[in-house]
Amino acid sequence: MKKTKTIGLTALLALTLIASVPAAIAYFTTYASASGTVEITLQAETEIVEELPDSRSKRVQVQLSMDSQPVYVRVRVFSGSQYAIDARPGSNHWNQVGEYWEYAIPLYPEEGQNVTDPIVFGIEDAPADVVQDFNVIVVSESVPVEFDEEGQPLPADWNKTIEIERGEGR
């Protein structure tokens, strides 16, 4: 009799537990699996286009690749020279913000909208006989464009970044 009571109480307890979590049982018994790799392209790839019009200046544009998403861009210049670097923007779309020159309008992957207006960096106040080699490093950064409900671009948020991983998947 004791054995029957124990079995009966155990069965009652099991039924109570099963009845209290029917959704969880379905969740825990369903699964899916997959294998292989898929490359997802949500990137922005920009390239700095440089020209050297003379021995004391560098003409710079930033170009967006045709398979990229819309981005805002900015550039920063570095030089080991003892002379200051002057910037001559080619349009009013370039604005200096701290140590960066930000391009105010976004670049789009369509032809004609994928390159910035030129900006020229140069050493103006150095004597001509002193400047032998003009070495300026230009670095560009980009952030994705976010749009409002009407489809208009919001201002650039430089706290967001795009990370591009290069390499082959398995």
N, C-alpha and C positions, 0 to 999 in steps of 0.2 A: 504494500500500500504506500509506504514511504517513497519507494522508487517511482510509482505512478504519479504521486504528487510533485515530485521533483521534475519529472519529465513534463508534466502539465504546466508547471510554473515557468519552466525554461521556454516552452513553446509559446506561452502567453507573453512573456517578456520579448521574445524574438518577433512576434507579430506586432506588438506595440512599437518596437523600434522600426520595423519595416514600414508600418503605416505612417509614422511621423516624418519620414524623409523620402517620399516617392519621387520628387524631382531630382534629388541628388543621385538616386540609383540610376536613373536614365542618363544623367550626365557622366557618371563614372563608368558606365558600360559602353559609351560611344567613343570612338577614336578614329583618327585618320593619319595617314603617313604619306610622305613624299620623298623623292630623292632627286638629285641633280642640282644644277645651278641655273640661275637666270640673272642676267645683267640688267640692272635698272639704271637708267640715265636721268638723273635729276641734278644736273650739274650746270655750272657756268664756267666756261673756259675762256679766259681772256689772254690776249697777247699784247705786249708792248711793242709798238712800231716806232723805231728811232731813226732819225736822220741827223747827219752832222753837217749843217749848212756852212760852218766855218770852224776854225780851230778853237773857238771860245764858246761855242753854244751847241745845244742838243735839242732838236725838235722832236716832241713826243706826242703820240696818240695811243689810245687804248682801243683795241678792236675785240669785239665779242665774236666767238665762233658761231656759225650758222645753226648748229644743233643744240644751242644752249638756251636756258631760260632767261627772261629779262633780268637785268641787274643794274645796280648803281655801282659806279667805280670811283676810286680816288687813287692818287699817286703821292708818293713821298720821295724826295731825293736825298742822297747822301753823297758827301764828297770829302776827300782827305785834304782838300785845298785850304790854304790859309786865307783865301779870299771868299767873300760871301757869294752865294749863288742867287742871282736874280731870276724871277719868273716873269714871262710875258705871255699871258693867256691870249689865245686866238679869238676868244669870244667871252661874253659875259656869263656863259654857262659854267666856267671855272671859278670857284670861290675858295679862298684860303681859309681853312679852319684849323687853327693850331699849326702843326707841322705838316699837315696834309693839304693837298689841292683836290677838292671834291668836285665832281662833275654833277651839276644840279639836275640834269634830266636823265632818265634811265636809258640804257642801251637795250635794243630789241634785236633778235636774230635776223630780222629782215634787212635786205640790202639797202644801204643808205641810212639806216638807223642803228647800225652795229659798230660805229666807230665815233670816237670823240672828236671834237674840234682840236686842233693842235695847241700845245702849250710849249713854249721855248724856255729852256733853262740855260743860263749862261753866266759867265764871269765878266762883269762889265768894268769893274774898277781896278783890274790888274793891268800893269804895264804890258805892252805887247811883247817886249823882249823877255819877260819873266814867264809868261804862259807858254810852255812848250807842249805839255800833254794835258789835255782836258779830260779828267776822269770823274764822271758823275754816275752814280748808280741810281737807277729809277726802279722803284718797287710799286706794283699796283695791287690793290685789294678790291674785292667785289662782294656785294651782299644781294640776295634776291629781292626783287621788287614785290611788295605786298600791295594788293588792290582793295579799294573800298567797295561798298555794295553797288555803286554805279560803274565800277570798272576803272576808276581813276587811280593812278599810282599814288600811294601814300609816301611821305618823306622817308628817306633812307634811315634804317635802324642799324647802326654800325656795331651793335652788340650781338647781332646774328652773324653767323658765318656759314660758308658752304665748305664742306670737306670732300675732297675728291680722292678716292683711293684708287691707285693704279696697280694693276697686276692681273694675273689670270686666276679664275676660279677653278674649282674642281668639278 
